[in-house]
Amino acid sequence: MKRFVDLVEACLPHIQEVFPWDMEELLEQKPDVLLVDTREPYEFEPMHIEGSINVPRGILESACDWGYDETVPELAAARERPVVVICRSGNRSALAAYVMQQMGYQQVYSLKTGLRGWNDFELPLVDKDGQPVDIDEAEEFFSPEIRPEQHGPQGA
């Protein structure tokens, strides 16, 4: 049986990742980069990278393709455009980048370390109204809150 971490590790050799501190250079080299945040709306609205679009991981495949209720035209048309996929820690974005490559996206990157790493490097985040988010507030928001029942059975 594979676990979530196993699925992420299996796709890492097949994708390109970019560290937060290298994003500035990537954006300079490829100014038409599309930033796609794959977190859920309740995660995206309080804080995200300015200019990113929210496409939750659960609808990614249909959002990337034409002809679905979930189709995001800017994303569906971006198969030859550089795309950086973003999430909280870099796991969901790695899976998303892998799937997007299979769907024909030619220049897709996953943001390694995710928004936690982005915030650790003190790069800017904004809220749903475009207002800057405090670094300490973001640190608390991105810290996992795993409840006891979420740890699973001993030895699992």
Residue pairs with C-beta under 8 A, 6 or more apart in sequence:
2 10
4 91
5 91
7 95
8 91
8 94
8 95
11 94
11 95
11 97
11 98
12 94
14 98
14 101
15 94
15 97
15 98
15 101
15 108
15 109
15 110
16 97
16 108
16 109
16 110
17 90
17 94
17 97
17 109
17 110
17 111
17 112
18 26
18 84
18 109
18 110
18 111
18 112
19 112
19 113
19 117
20 111
20 112
20 113
20 117
20 118
20 120
20 121
20 123
21 121
23 84
23 111
23 118
23 123
26 33
26 82
26 84
26 109
27 33
30 82
30 107
32 81
32 82
33 81
33 82
33 83
33 84
34 53
34 74
34 75
34 78
34 81
34 82
34 83
34 84
35 49
35 51
35 52
35 53
35 83
35 84
35 86
36 52
36 53
36 55
36 75
36 83
36 84
36 85
36 86
36 96
37 44
37 48
37 49
37 52
37 53
37 54
37 55
37 86
37 87
38 55
38 56
38 57
38 60
38 85
38 86
38 87
38 92
38 93
38 96
39 48
39 54
39 56
39 57
39 86
39 87
39 88
39 92
39 115
40 56
40 58
41 54
41 56
43 88
44 54
44 128
45 127
45 128
46 127
46 128
46 133
46 141
47 115
47 125
47 126
47 127
47 133
47 137
47 138
47 141
48 54
48 86
48 115
48 125
48 126
49 86
49 115
49 118
49 123
49 124
49 125
49 126
50 124
50 125
50 126
50 130
52 86
53 72
53 74
53 75
55 63
55 64
55 72
55 75
57 87
57 92
57 95
57 96
59 70
60 96
60 99
60 100
61 99
61 103
62 68
62 69
62 70
62 71
63 70
63 71
63 72
63 75
63 76
64 72
64 75
64 76
64 100
64 103
64 105
65 71
65 76
65 103
66 76
75 83
78 105
79 103
79 104
79 105
79 106
80 106
80 107
81 107
82 107
82 108
82 109
83 100
83 105
83 107
83 108
83 109
84 108
84 109
84 110
84 111
85 93
85 96
85 97
85 100
85 108
85 109
85 110
85 111
86 93
86 111
86 114
86 115
87 93
87 96
87 111
87 114
87 115
88 114
88 115
88 116
88 142
89 113
89 114
89 115
89 116
90 110
90 111
90 112
90 113
90 114
90 117
91 114
93 110
93 111
93 114
94 110
96 110
97 108
97 109
97 110
100 108
101 108
111 117
111 118
113 120
115 125
115 138
115 142
116 142
118 125
119 125
119 135
119 138
119 139
119 142
120 139
122 135
124 132
124 133
125 132
125 133
125 138
126 132
126 133
127 133
